[in-house]
Amino acid sequence: MRSAQQILADSAVIAVVGASRDPGKAAHSVPLQMQRYGWRIIPVNPTADELFGERVYRSLADIPHPVDLVDVFRPAQDAVEVVRQAVAIGAPAVWLQLGIVSAEARRIATEAGIDYVEDRCLIVERAAAGLTRLR
C-alpha cells in the first residue's frame, strides 16, 4: 500500500466524483486547487456539463481514458458504490475526502488490491509534501 502522499506523487489524472459547481464548497475549491498545481481533474457529476474547463462525465464508467486516482466528495453511504465503480474501471487508487469514512468501501478496495485513503484532504496532503505537477 502506497502512502497518501505517494499516491498523489504517482497520479496525474484524478477523477473527482461529486465535483461541485458551487465555489463555496470544498468539492469545487479542492479540485480547482489541485488543477492549479498541475493535476488533470476529470469531474464526475450527473447534473453539470463542464467544470474547471473540463468535460463532466455522468459516471466513472463514462470516462473514456484511464484515471490514476478516484477522489470522492460524496456521503459515506454513496462511497461504497463509487469504490465498486473505481474497481470496475481499473483505477489503482481511491481517496475519500476529509470527513468521509466507510468500512465497507475500505473492504472492497482492499479485496480488489487497490490503494485506499479515507478522511484525508488532497490539498492538505499535497501541501504537506510540497507536491506539484507543474513543470
Secondary structure by P-SEA (a helix, b strand, c coil): cccaaaaaaaccbbbbccccccccccccaaaaaaaaaccccccccccccccccbbbbcccccccccccbbbbcccccaaaaaaaaaaaacccbbbbccccccaaaaaaaaaabbbbbccccaaaaaaaacccccc
